[in-house]
């Protein structure tokens, strides 16, 4: 059993702190900035055991060295590639165990946004960095559209109740595009109202769930006929399969 704390950083980043419910030990996910993490750690007198990184972008890793230098005990840093000299490399399917075996996460390789992008998940939680957002997905910077499509397809196979912890508060902006593409999606329209209320109250819209995202996120709906028809109308072009739909959708969003 763990508690997950939301730590805001920069304009719209989320750093996740996974706290063991039976001790003061914790794990930090994608600390782009050490300062807000250190504030929480000090206030709650926590012990940082490890840092897990989804990819190498600066807003996800720039706080790592400052975190490690703050404590007189080693902090493990997990990543796909050797981002730091002390990085512990992980691969597809590897299981990481924490808190004396009370909590574990598996590694899933999800290249697309970057080539080194990985996600960490178990039967109920997903930490997916910049691959999947609520109502959206990350830009394709280093990988291919095929890689990103396959990554999202894999995430969509996780149980519907899986809690999705992505790294940015992009939900409202993503929903503007989603509504543009599927203006008659009733679940989407209902979610827009919910998110509007949350943001008016200064609340985070994350975590979301896999089940919700499959219903409202256009990037997980590229095999759905209503979305395909709508996108074909907007682009005045025929889309022959889910991959071509995803590619066109992502390129359209980039210019939206």
N, C-alpha and C positions, 0 to 999 in steps of 0.2 A: 504493500500500500504506500502510495506517495501523494504528496501535495505538490501542485504545480503553480508556481508564482509567476506572475506577469511583470516583467521589468521593461519599462519603456526606455528607448534610447533614440537619439537623433530626432528627426522629424516624425518618423513613422515606423521605426524598427521595434520588434519585440525580441527581447532576450528571455529565454525560458529557464527558470531555476527549478529543478526537480528535487524536492526535499523528501528524505526518508521520514515516514511518519513515526518511526520508532527510535529515532536518534537525531542528532544535529547535523548529520552528514548530508551533502547535496551534490548535484551535478549541474553544470551550467551549459546551456545550448547556445552556440553562436554569439559569444560576447564581443560585439563590435566595439563596445566601450566598457572599460573596467569600472568607471566611477559609480554608476548606478548599481552595479552588482555588488561592489564593495560596501555601499551604503546598506543594502539589504542584509548582506552577510554579517556586518558589524551589529546592526540593530537586532538581529535574531541570534547572534552568536553561533553562526553556522560554520561548518567545516567543509571546505570544497575538496572533494575527492578527485573530480575529473571534469574535463571540458570536452564536449563532443561538437565537432564542426561538420556542417553540411557541405560547405564549399569555400573557396579561397577568396571571395570578394571582401574588400576591406571592411565593409560595414558588418561583417560577420566574424572577423578575426582580430581586429586591431586592439582589442582589450586583453588578448591572451597573455602576452608577456607581462603586462602590468599586474594581472591577476596572479600569475605564477611568482612574481618577485615579491608580492605582498606577504607571502606566508613562508614559514620556515619548515615546510613539509612538501614533499613532491606532489605535484598535481599532474595526473595523466592527461594527455591531449590526444584525442582520436581524430583521424581524418583519412581520406582516401589516398591522398598524395602527401609527400613530405613538405607540408606547408612550413613547418618549423623543424629545426634540427632534432628536436626532442619528440616530434610527432610519432605516435604509434599508429601504424598503417592498418587499415581494416579493409575487408573485401566482402563482396556479395555473399549473403547467407551467414556471415559470422555473427555469433551471439556474444554480447557484452554483458557481464554480470556485475552488479553493484550492490552495495549495502549488505554485505555478507550473504549474497545470493538471494536476497528478498526481492530484487528488481532486476529485470533484464530487458535488453533491447536488441533486436536483430538489425543487421545492415542490409539495405537494398540500394543497389547502384541505379541511379536515375539520371544519367547524363542527358544534356539538352541545354539547359540554362548555362551550365558550364560542363566541361568534360569530366571534372572530378566530383560532380555533385552526387551525394548520397543522402538517403533518408534513414531514419532510425524508427523502428516500430515494434510493437508487441500486439497482444490480442485486443488491446483497447486504446492504444495511443499511437500517434504518428507525428514525428517531428520532421517536416519536409522542406525546411529552408525556403528557397525561392522557386520550387518546382510547381507546387499547387497553392493557389491563394483562394480565398473565398470568392466565388463568382469569376475567377480568373486563373491565370497561370503565369509563370515567369517568361520573360523574353528569351528567345533563342540566341544566345550570344556566341557560344563556342561550339555547340553541338549542331546536330541537324534537326530538321522538323520531324523526321522519322524517329530519331532518338527521343525527342520530347513527347511525341505522340505515344510511343511505346511506354515511356516512363509514366505518363498520366494514366494510360490504360492499366498498368500494373497497380497503381495506387487505387484505381477505381474497383479493383478486385478485392480490396480489404473489406472486412465486415462493415455494413452500413452504420453501425453504432460507433465505429472508430472515431475518436476525438482527434481532430486535425489541428496541429499547432504549427502554423506557418510563421514566417518571420517579418511580415509587414502588415500594417493596417491600411490596406488598399481597397477594402470592401466596397465602400460607397462609390468610388470611381469605377471599379469593375462593374458594379450594378448598372451604371448608366449605359455602358456598352451592352451588357447582357439584355437589358430591356429594349435597346435599339434592335437587337437581333431577334428576340422572342417577346414581342410586346403582348402576346396573348397567353403567356405562360403564367397560370394563376398562382402556382407556388412561388414563382419568382416575384410576382407583384406583392404577394403577402410578405415575403422576406424583405423586400425593399422597405415596407412600412416598419417592420420590426427593427431593421438596421438603423433607420432614420431616428427612431426613438432612442435606441442605444447610444448613438453618437451625440444626440442632443443632451444626453445625460453624462457624456464624457466616458462612456463605457466601451470596453474593447468588444469587437465583434468576433474575436477569436478566443477559444476554439470554435470551429465549425465541425461538421461531421461528414463522413464520406457519403452517407445517405442523402443528406441535404444537398451536397454539391452535385451529386448525380442528377438531382431534380432541377437545379437552377443554374449550374455552371455551364456556359456554352461549350467550354473546351473539353468537358466530359460528355458532351451530347452530340458529338460529330457523326454518330450513326443514326441519329433521330431525324425522321423525315421532316417534321415541322421546322427544325433548325436548318436543315439542308435547303429546303425550299426557300426559306427566308433569305439565307445567305446568297443563293443563286439569284434571287430577285435584286438584292442590293448590288451585287457585283456584275450582273448581266452576263454570267458565265455558267457553264454546266460543270457540276462537281460529281465525279464518278464514284468516289469511295470515301470512307471516313478519313483516310490520311490526306487526300486532296482537300477535303472539307476543313480539316484541322489547319493545314498549311495556309489556305486562303483566309481562314478566320484569324489566325495569329498575325498574318501580314496586314489584314484589314484593321485589327486592333492597334497595331504599331502606328498606323497613320490616323487613327480615329481622334 
